[in-house]
Amino acid sequence: MRKLFTSALKLVKKNPLIFLIVFIALFFRIYGIYPGYPDIHPDESSSYATTAHLLYNFLKPDRFDYPAGVPFINALGYIIFFIPLSVLKIILMDSDALIQLIFSPHNFFIEHKDAIFGNRFFYAMYWTRIITAVFGAGTVLVLYLVGKKLFNKEVGLFAAFFLSVNYLHVIRSHFGLPDIYNGFFALVSLYVSVLILEKNTMKRYLLAGFVCGAAFAMKYQVFSLIPFIIAHCVWTIRQKNIWYFFHKNAFYAAFVFIATFLIMNPYYLFNIENAIRMNRQDILRYRIGILEFQPYSYFYLYNWGIGKLPSLMVILGIVAVLFRSTFSFFLVFPFAFVFMFFMTYYSQGGIFPRNFATVMPYLMLFAGYGMYTLLRLFKNYKHTFTVKVLVVILIVGINGSSIKNSLILDKYYSKPWNETELGEWLRDKLPANTVVRNYQLFLHTVGGLAIQDKNIILKDWNYSKGPNSLAEFQK
């Protein structure tokens, strides 16, 4: 990971264009975080609330349906960046808090828990969203490195731009969920597998074990092992010795894989029965083993998740890589194929579009190669300024729908929540002593006080009570 970070830093300095693309990616992912989607996502608390819980309980999470990898990473981010800022704010507002922090730190963090993390971990939710956005932008940089390593600089740049504005990846980077983290480590596993193909050192095998173990610690998925296994099989063939498959480096990688997962999930083995029970519920929810093709996922990806023209670039790239760089095809495509097969045929995981954020970097790598293949029609295009401008116009045009949808998303995520505006409307516009029929009404302080002060009578309504006419609602 240190080598990857150093290489990335050097490449950014030498290539300002990739720096611009990463900046665009970060902008799309940061803008709209606040106020963002309301704090009612059913799965998002698995990251930020679990992070706060394990910080107060010796790294023990409060759930095992998700692994603790994401909370573990978030905890590092909290400790390094966000908690010190919250503590400093508390101290500046209350000088006695500094004395308490010095002489009784345990009581300080217990007493000021809400002040640090926010009521119902409100601040922590935003901290996690920021960390997720950074990982999303970081995935764009890693994709450039992979494209450059596997093919050439142009493919890396094209692929990075496709991912930087990809609507599905942008929207998923606005939530503190495991998919972006999982996709990041899955892509890093591809990069490390390429390094192993170059040189099969023990150090690179250990790095592969760590990266794959980290990916498994984000979600209970083993897809990130596919590129590594392929790379190891290639070396087995090169050695012309079937026993090389059982080389000590492979066992070292397997050991590091398990150790990484257990370090990030230190209580997993002690709660194995509980974890298995929760995983069985996920198996039922995802209907794993259904063996039924579900075309809606492809319909969604084609129209919105990827976009129509970028989808065509993905298909063109898959065909082009197969015939022009067959070796690279069989290193990259199996991950994408197995993932899509699992989500859209072997299970119904595809009904949750956020799952595709994991495979999106691989698909955008093919899109980048498709773009490169298309531009090969213009010989020596990179040596002509005019053609370069046309290339920029073309790639922006191809990604026009993704850019438009991402901007719309950010624009409306940056607006006040509906419940906030509703509360202000109740305060400013609703007459006193009014009868209001409502369905799951979520209100913050302003709306709640308005209902109380104006003596508003609330009557619950839900679908189980049957249909209602417009006249009833007007009344």
SVG drawing of the C-alpha trace seen along z (x, -y; Angstrom):
<svg xmlns="http://www.w3.org/2000/svg" viewBox="-65 -33 76 64">
<polyline fill="none" stroke="black" stroke-width="0.4" points="0.0,0.0 2.9,-2.4 4.4,-1.7 1.0,-2.3 0.6,-5.6 4.1,-6.7 3.6,-5.8 0.3,-7.6 1.8,-10.8 4.6,-10.8 2.2,-10.2 0.0,-13.1 3.1,-15.4 4.2,-14.3 0.7,-14.3 -1.5,-17.2 -4.3,-15.8 -4.9,-12.9 -4.8,-15.4 -7.6,-17.4 -9.7,-14.2 -9.3,-13.2 -10.3,-16.7 -13.4,-16.4 -14.1,-13.1 -13.7,-14.5 -15.9,-17.5 -18.8,-15.4 -18.5,-13.2 -18.1,-15.9 -20.6,-18.4 -24.1,-17.5 -22.9,-15.6 -24.4,-18.3 -27.2,-18.2 -27.3,-15.3 -29.7,-12.4 -31.6,-12.5 -30.3,-10.4 -32.9,-7.7 -31.1,-5.2 -31.7,-1.7 -28.2,-0.4 -26.0,-3.5 -25.9,-3.2 -24.0,0.0 -21.0,-2.2 -21.1,-5.3 -23.1,-4.1 -21.1,-0.9 -17.9,-2.9 -18.9,-5.0 -20.0,-1.8 -16.7,0.0 -14.8,-3.0 -16.6,-2.9 -16.5,1.0 -12.9,2.0 -13.4,2.4 -16.5,4.7 -19.2,3.9 -22.8,4.1 -23.7,6.3 -22.1,9.0 -24.3,9.0 -21.7,6.6 -18.0,7.2 -16.3,4.5 -13.8,3.4 -15.6,0.2 -16.1,-0.9 -12.5,0.0 -11.3,-2.3 -13.8,-5.0 -12.5,-4.7 -9.0,-5.6 -10.3,-8.6 -12.4,-9.7 -9.4,-9.4 -6.9,-11.2 -9.1,-14.0 -12.6,-14.4 -12.6,-13.6 -9.7,-16.0 -11.7,-18.8 -14.8,-18.0 -12.7,-17.8 -11.1,-21.2 -14.5,-22.7 -15.7,-21.4 -12.6,-22.7 -12.9,-26.2 -16.5,-26.4 -15.9,-25.0 -12.5,-25.5 -13.3,-23.0 -13.6,-20.3 -9.8,-20.5 -9.1,-19.7 -11.6,-16.8 -9.9,-15.5 -6.4,-15.6 -7.3,-14.0 -10.3,-11.9 -10.4,-11.2 -12.7,-8.2 -15.4,-10.3 -14.8,-13.1 -15.6,-10.9 -18.6,-9.4 -20.0,-12.7 -19.5,-14.5 -20.4,-11.6 -23.3,-13.5 -21.2,-16.7 -18.5,-14.7 -20.5,-12.5 -23.8,-14.4 -27.2,-13.5 -28.0,-10.0 -24.4,-10.1 -25.4,-12.9 -21.9,-14.3 -20.4,-10.9 -22.7,-10.2 -21.2,-13.2 -17.7,-12.2 -18.3,-8.7 -19.7,-10.2 -16.6,-12.4 -14.4,-9.4 -16.5,-7.4 -16.2,-10.3 -12.4,-10.3 -12.3,-6.6 -14.5,-7.1 -12.1,-9.7 -9.2,-7.5 -10.6,-4.7 -10.4,-6.9 -6.7,-7.4 -6.1,-3.7 -8.1,-3.0 -5.7,-5.3 -2.7,-3.4 -4.3,0.0 -5.1,-1.2 -1.7,-2.6 -0.1,0.5 -2.2,3.0 -2.5,1.0 -1.2,-2.6 -1.5,-6.1 -4.4,-7.0 -6.5,-4.1 -5.8,-5.0 -6.9,-8.6 -10.0,-7.7 -11.0,-5.0 -10.4,-7.4 -12.6,-10.1 -15.4,-7.6 -15.4,-6.6 -15.0,-10.1 -18.3,-11.2 -20.1,-7.9 -23.5,-8.5 -23.8,-5.2 -20.4,-5.6 -21.0,-9.3 -24.3,-8.6 -22.9,-5.7 -20.0,-7.8 -22.5,-10.1 -23.4,-7.4 -21.4,-5.7 -21.9,-2.2 -19.4,0.6 -19.7,0.7 -17.2,-2.1 -14.6,-0.7 -15.2,2.8 -14.7,1.6 -11.6,-0.3 -9.8,2.7 -11.1,5.0 -9.5,2.7 -6.3,2.5 -6.2,6.3 -6.1,6.1 -3.2,3.7 -1.3,5.9 -2.1,8.9 -0.4,7.1 2.6,6.5 2.7,10.2 2.6,11.0 5.7,8.8 7.6,10.3 6.4,13.1 8.1,11.9 7.0,12.9 6.5,9.2 3.9,8.8 2.1,12.0 1.9,10.7 0.5,7.4 -2.1,9.3 -3.2,11.2 -3.6,8.0 -5.6,6.2 -7.9,9.2 -8.4,9.6 -9.3,6.0 -11.8,6.3 -13.4,9.3 -13.5,7.3 -15.6,4.6 -18.3,7.1 -18.5,10.9 -17.4,11.2 -14.5,13.1 -14.5,11.6 -11.3,9.7 -9.4,13.0 -10.2,13.7 -7.4,11.5 -4.9,12.8 -5.7,16.5 -5.4,15.9 -2.0,14.3 -0.9,17.2 -2.2,19.7 -0.2,17.9 3.0,18.3 2.2,22.0 1.9,22.3 5.2,20.4 7.0,22.6 5.6,25.7 5.2,27.3 1.7,28.0 3.1,28.1 4.1,24.4 0.4,23.7 1.1,24.8 4.2,22.6 4.9,21.1 4.1,17.6 0.5,18.6 0.2,19.9 1.8,16.7 -0.8,14.7 -3.6,16.9 -2.3,16.4 -2.2,12.6 -5.7,12.7 -7.1,14.4 -5.0,12.3 -6.1,9.0 -9.8,10.0 -9.4,11.0 -7.5,7.9 -10.3,5.8 -12.9,8.1 -11.3,9.1 -14.6,10.4 -15.8,12.4 -14.6,15.8 -16.1,15.1 -19.4,14.4 -19.3,16.9 -22.7,18.4 -24.3,15.0 -22.5,14.0 -23.6,17.1 -27.2,16.6 -27.1,13.1 -25.4,14.2 -28.1,16.8 -30.7,14.1 -28.8,12.3 -28.7,15.5 -32.4,15.6 -32.8,11.9 -30.6,12.1 -32.1,15.4 -28.7,16.9 -28.9,19.9 -32.0,18.7 -30.6,19.3 -33.0,16.9 -31.9,14.2 -33.0,10.7 -32.7,8.3 -33.8,5.2 -30.3,4.7 -29.0,4.3 -31.9,2.0 -31.0,-0.2 -27.3,-0.2 -27.8,-1.0 -30.2,-3.9 -28.9,-5.4 -26.2,-3.6 -23.7,-3.6 -25.5,-5.5 -26.3,-4.6 -23.2,-5.8 -20.8,-4.7 -22.4,-1.3 -21.6,-1.0 -18.0,-2.0 -18.0,0.8 -19.1,3.4 -16.7,2.0 -13.9,2.2 -14.7,5.8 -14.6,6.9 -11.5,4.8 -9.5,6.1 -10.5,9.7 -8.9,9.5 -6.1,6.9 -4.9,7.7 -6.2,11.2 -4.0,11.8 -5.3,8.6 -8.8,9.7 -8.5,12.9 -7.1,11.0 -9.8,8.3 -13.0,9.8 -13.4,12.8 -14.0,10.5 -16.6,8.5 -18.3,11.6 -18.5,13.5 -19.7,10.5 -22.5,9.7 -23.4,13.4 -23.7,13.6 -25.8,10.4 -28.1,10.9 -28.5,14.7 -27.2,16.6 -28.9,14.3 -31.2,11.2 -28.5,8.9 -28.9,6.8 -32.2,5.4 -30.0,3.3 -28.2,1.0 -25.6,-0.1 -24.0,3.4 -22.8,2.5 -20.5,-0.2 -18.0,2.6 -17.7,3.7 -18.0,0.3 -14.2,-0.4 -13.7,2.8 -16.4,1.9 -15.1,-1.7 -11.6,-0.2 -13.2,1.5 -15.0,-1.7 -11.6,-3.5 -10.2,-0.9 -13.3,-1.2 -12.7,-5.0 -9.0,-4.4 -10.0,-2.0 -12.5,-4.5 -9.8,-7.2 -7.3,-5.0 -9.3,-5.9 -7.6,-9.3 -3.9,-8.5 -1.5,-10.5 -4.4,-12.3 -2.4,-13.0 0.1,-15.1 -2.5,-17.6 -3.9,-20.3 -7.1,-20.6 -7.7,-16.8 -7.0,-16.9 -9.8,-19.4 -12.1,-17.3 -11.2,-14.3 -12.2,-16.2 -15.5,-17.3 -16.2,-13.7 -15.5,-12.1 -17.5,-14.7 -20.3,-14.2 -20.3,-10.5 -20.6,-11.0 -23.1,-13.8 -26.0,-12.0 -23.8,-10.8 -22.4,-14.3 -25.9,-15.8 -27.4,-13.3 -24.5,-13.7 -24.8,-17.5 -28.6,-17.2 -28.0,-14.8 -25.4,-17.1 -27.7,-20.2 -30.7,-18.7 -28.6,-16.9 -27.2,-20.3 -30.7,-21.7 -32.4,-21.6 -34.2,-18.4 -37.9,-18.2 -38.6,-17.8 -36.7,-21.0 -38.7,-22.9 -41.9,-21.3 -41.1,-22.4 -40.6,-26.0 -43.8,-25.8 -45.7,-24.6 -44.3,-27.4 -44.9,-30.2 -48.0,-29.1 -50.2,-26.5 -53.1,-28.1 -53.5,-27.3 -55.9,-24.6 -55.7,-22.7 -56.4,-19.0 -53.6,-17.3 -53.7,-13.8 -50.1,-12.5 -48.2,-9.3 -44.9,-8.7 -44.3,-12.4 -40.6,-13.1 -40.1,-16.5 -37.1,-18.2 -37.3,-20.8 -38.9,-23.6 -41.8,-21.6 -42.4,-19.8 -42.5,-23.1 -44.9,-24.6 -47.3,-21.7 -47.2,-22.1 -47.5,-25.9 -50.3,-26.1 -52.2,-23.3 -52.2,-21.2 -54.1,-17.9 -52.4,-15.0 -54.4,-12.1 -52.3,-9.1 -53.0,-7.5 -51.5,-4.5 -52.3,-2.3 -53.8,0.4 -56.7,-1.9 -57.9,-1.9 -58.1,-4.5 -59.0,-8.1 -60.6,-10.5 -59.2,-13.9 -62.2,-15.5 -61.2,-13.7 -57.7,-15.0 -59.0,-18.5 -61.2,-18.4"/>
</svg>
